[in-house]
Amino acid sequence: MNIAILIDAENVLPGHADLIFSHAQKLGDVVCKEIFGASSALSSWVAPVLKYAIHPNLTIKAAKGKNSSDIALVIGAMDLLVRGGIDCAIIASSDSDFSALSVRLRNAGIEVVGMGTEKSNELWRTACSSFVVLQNQKPSQSARQESSPQAEAKQGGQRQQAAKKPARAVASTHEERIAVIGKLISKRLESHGGRVQTSTLFPSLNQLPEYRVDRQGSGKKPLNYLTSTYGDTFHFEDAADGQNWVSLPGVEPVEPSPAPKAEETPAEAPAEPAPETPKPQSEPEAEAAQQEADYVTPQQVTDKLVAGGFEADIARQVTEIFADSTSYRAAYNKLRSVFGNTAGRDYYQQAKEILTANEG
C-alpha cells in the first residue's frame, strides 16, 4: 500500500515525528512526505525534516488569523488525488477543519488515517478511516545527537536508568485519576498542618499526569476544577485577605491574631519618650526599592516553569516569548505561532497559571 504523509506544522509538535513515521512504515510504503506551515512553525521542524527527508511547503500569512497553511495542505492532498497512485493518506493534525477533506478522499477510495492529540474532537476523528492519538512527548533530539565517547556513555547510562525505572502509566478513567489527585492533595495538607493556599498546590499538581489530563478534559479553570471535583472531600474557603484556601475536614480556619491590648500607664509614672519617626523615603527611592524587590530574572521564570512541569527547552522558549511580549495577548499569539494553535494555547494557559499562582 502506497502511503502519503501530510503534516500540519502549525498544529503538531516535532516531537511527534517519530511516532508518525513509525506508524506509517507499519502500513506500507511511504511514497510522499509533505509538511506545511509558516516559517515560525517550520523552523522547529528542521531536525525531523532532515531525518525523514520531508518536503517543506512554506506558506506566507498575508494577515493575522488566516489559515494559509490549512489551504495549502488541502491543495496538496487534492493534487495527490488527481495524480493517483496513493492508497492511504496520513493527515497529522488536530484541526477538525480537515474533516471535509477526509470525507472527500475516502469517497475517492483513499484510506485516511488522522493523527492528533487527545483534544481532537469527534467530528475529525469520525471523518477519518482510523485515528491515532499523539501523546505528549519531548521534542525530537535528532538535531542534538552527539558522537563523542562521553556523550555516548551518558546516553547509555540514561537508557539503563530508564530501563530500571519504567514510566508509570497514567490512570485511564476519571474515577482513577481523581483518586490519585485526591491522594496527592491529602498528603500535601497533612504535611502542612491540614490547611494550605490553593495556589501553592498547583506546581505539584501540574507535574502529575492525571491532573493535567483530567483537568484539561473538564475544560474548567484549576480552582473551579478542584472545588467542583473535591468539594465533598476537602473544605474550600475564601479568606478575608483575598486568598483561596483548602483544608482537611474539621480543620478550623486560621483567624488573624488580635493585637495585644496596651497596658495602662500609672498616673504617677513618667511618660515614655515618643519613638523616633524613621525618615521617609523620597518617592523615587521608594519606587526603586519596590522595583528591586519585585524584579524576577528570566532564569527564575524558567525555573518556575520547569518546576511546574515544562521541559527545560520549552520553558526557555516560553520565558523568552513572555519577556519579549508587551501583553498576555501578544504572548498568547506568539506561542500559537511558534508551537502551533493547540500546543501554543496549552503552553500559554499552563505558563500563566504557574507564573500568576502566587500573585494577589
C-alpha positions, -999 to +999 in steps of 0.1 A: +000+000+000+014+034-010+013+060+018+013+098+017+021+118+048+007+153+051+018+172+083+003+204+096+034+220+112+013+247+130-008+220+148+016+192+155+048+192+176+081+180+161+084+156+190+056+135+174+076+129+141+090+095+152+055+082+161+040+094+128+067+078+106+069+045+126+032+041+123+033+049+086+060+023+079+038-004+095+010+003+070+031+002+038+055+021+016+058+059+022+060+075-013+051+111-004+062+132+027+050+168+029+048+193+057+030+227+056+034+258+077+047+293+082+084+300+088+079+303+126+064+268+127+087+251+102+118+263+120+111+240+149+107+210+125+142+213+109+156+182+127+127+159+117+126+173+081+163+164+077+159+130+094+130+118+074+136+138+041+102+156+044+095+182+017+087+215+034+060+238+020+064+274+033+032+295+035+030+332+039+002+347+060-010+380+045-028+389+077-033+375+112-058+348+116-056+335+080-054+297+076-030+297+046-012+265+058-045+246+060-055+256+025-020+246+012-024+212+028-058+207+012-044+217-022-015+192-018-040+164-009-062+172-040-031+172-062-023+136-049-059+126-056-057+138-092-023+123-098-033+089-084-011+061-071-020+068-034-038+042-013-037+059+021-032+094+033-019+102+068-030+137+079-012+147+111-032+175+127-058+180+155-077+206+133-113+195+126-113+218+095-098+188+076-129+167+082-144+176+048-111+168+031-110+134+048-146+126+036-137+136+000-106+114-001-125+084+014-152+088-012-125+085-038-113+052-023-083+066-004-080+054+032-074+083+056-055+080+089-059+110+112-032+118+138-038+143+166-038+150+203-064+138+228-083+171+223-092+164+187-129+165+185-153+137+174-160+153+140-124+150+130-120+115+145-151+100+128-143+116+095-111+095+092-109+058+084-089+055+117-074+079+142-042+077+162-037+098+194-004+116+195+007+115+232+028+144+246+065+137+240+098+155+243+109+174+212+129+153+187+166+150+196+178+144+160+194+178+158+213+174+191+228+140+186+264+137+200+290+113+188+317+118+214+325+089+237+314+110+267+280+117+251+275+080+242+284+069+277+260+095+291+232+083+268+239+047+276+236+055+313+203+073+308+189+043+288+199+019+316+183+042+342+151+044+322+151+006+318+154+001+356+126+026+363+098+022+337+074+051+332+042+049+352+010+045+331-015+074+335-048+063+351-072+057+323-106+066+339-119+097+355-125+079+388-090+066+390-075+099+381-094+119+407-084+093+433-047+098+425-051+136+426-070+135+459-043+114+475-016+140+465-038+168+479-044+149+512-006+142+516+002+179+510-024+190+535-013+166+562+023+178+559+013+214+563-010+212+593-042+204+573-046+238+556-028+255+526-034+281+500-048+266+468-022+284+447+006+265+464-009+232+452-007+240+415+031+235+409+028+200+424-004+192+406+009+204+373+037+177+375+010+150+380-001+135+346-035+126+360-042+162+370-032+176+336-053+150+317-084+152+339-084+190+344-079+198+308-105+173+298-130+190+321-125+224+304-126+241+338-101+265+353-078+250+380-097+264+410-131+256+396-120+221+388-108+215+423-139+229+441-163+211+418-145+178+420-134+177+456-160+200+473-173+170+493-138+157+502-120+189+513-131+223+526-125+253+504-128+289+517-122+325+507-102+342+534-105+379+543-071+385+527-084+375+493-066+342+492-083+309+485-076+281+510-082+243+511-082+223+542-089+188+556-124+183+571-125+196+607-096+219+604-106+254+617-097+284+596-068+304+610-080+338+620-055+366+624-044+371+660-059+402+676-034+430+685-023+428+722-042+453+744-019+481+756-013+482+793-024+513+812+003+535+825+000+546+861-007+583+865+025+589+885+047+571+860+067+594+837+056+593+801+077+572+778+095+592+751+079+590+717+097+566+693+118+583+667+100+585+634+120+570+606+130+593+578+106+588+549+120+578+516+116+601+487+092+589+460+119+579+435+138+560+462+106+541+473+098+533+437+133+520+430+132+499+462+099+483+452+111+476+416+142+459+430+120+438+454+096+428+426+122+420+399+123+384+387+151+372+365+144+352+333+162+322+349+139+324+379+109+324+355+123+294+336+129+275+369+093+281+378+081+267+345+103+236+348+091+231+384+055+234+371+061+205+346+076+221+315+105+206+296+137+227+300+139+237+263+103+246+261+105+265+294+133+287+280+114+294+248+082+303+267+102+326+290+117+345+261+083+349+244+067+363+276+097+386+281+095+400+246+057+404+246+040+436+257+009+419+269-005+384+277-025+386+244+008+392+225+024+363+243-006+341+235-005+349+198+033+344+196+031+310+214+005+298+190+026+310+161+057+292+173+043+259+187+010+257+167-025+265+177-032+237+202+002+233+218+007+271+220-027+276+237-018+248+262+016+262+269+001+297+274-026+285+299-002+263+319+026+290+320+001+318+330-012+296+358+023+289+371+036+325+368+005+340+384+000+313+411+014+335+439+001+369+427-025+388+446 
